[in-house]
């Protein structure tokens, strides 16, 4: 009992130290992403407008097609102004949202994995404190961080649904509720309801529980659907007008662009899991016709415009070769790695398809996937062999340290 108490105290101390670095990041206005400050300053006017006149701000929200976010975050933030808190102090209140992210991340680790060392939990939790997205959005408030918070909570209840024999309906409904809250802050997250719904309906089959789950999804989505329809700015007019006036509509509709770039982003976050010496050469190069066709078709139709993001390998390729050679190599290599690690299964196909539709806009930035893919790797993806976190935790810590350093060096590698 004393040992458990000591471990708990060590973890609390670590979290306090990590949290203090985020307070410092907020104080100095840290922006590892490079665009977090500008995004916040651009959207600050919406917080002020909801504070000054709620109904007028709501009626005009999205009118000029200059915002793609839900108004929920701006409404939420405006309440603090009404309490007399100056907007410049909002970033410090914004830090509170990190606490439930940490809590439910650790709870999810303990729920899914057994016999975790305290050092393993500390190394993995450090990923959240080192995440360029978390650090930047902690300093410069933005809806994505709140969506990430509710997303990890929804994952926790999905794990409860999978692990527990009782109260499965309760856990499925809690998953739906928190995923809906995530989507109300950033609508893109709503696409993951398809993944969870598949497993809920697979378990309950044709039953009263299944009907209740479907109804819960519909009821929780109705207000958002109604808002999107009457505004017609998030999926339709805004994206179309933006793309036509700045880039080609091809950038938005070209699925090959998304498949290649998102594959490279997924591979980027899988790097700590790759052990080259364990790859069997013969098995690695046994590629069937379908995989070859998939690779060449996507490379043939690839035509990604500059200025729309692209991720680490996209920009690395442009820096060294002024073209997509490294990106294509990583795309091909990643598929072979996915195959060798047993990642090519229905569960992961579904998640990858949803990751594509999660990013329906033309821009593809790493911040959209950090730390989302990290959570998905640990809790949602299926591997041929179970992950041994005690072996990979330190690797992920150092990988994210590298990621943070690279993020600071955007003048050399811009993504």
Order of alpha helices (4+ residues) and beta strands (2+ residues): alpha-alpha-alpha-alpha-alpha-alpha-alpha-alpha-alpha-alpha-alpha-alpha-alpha-alpha-alpha-alpha-alpha-alpha-alpha-alpha-alpha-alpha
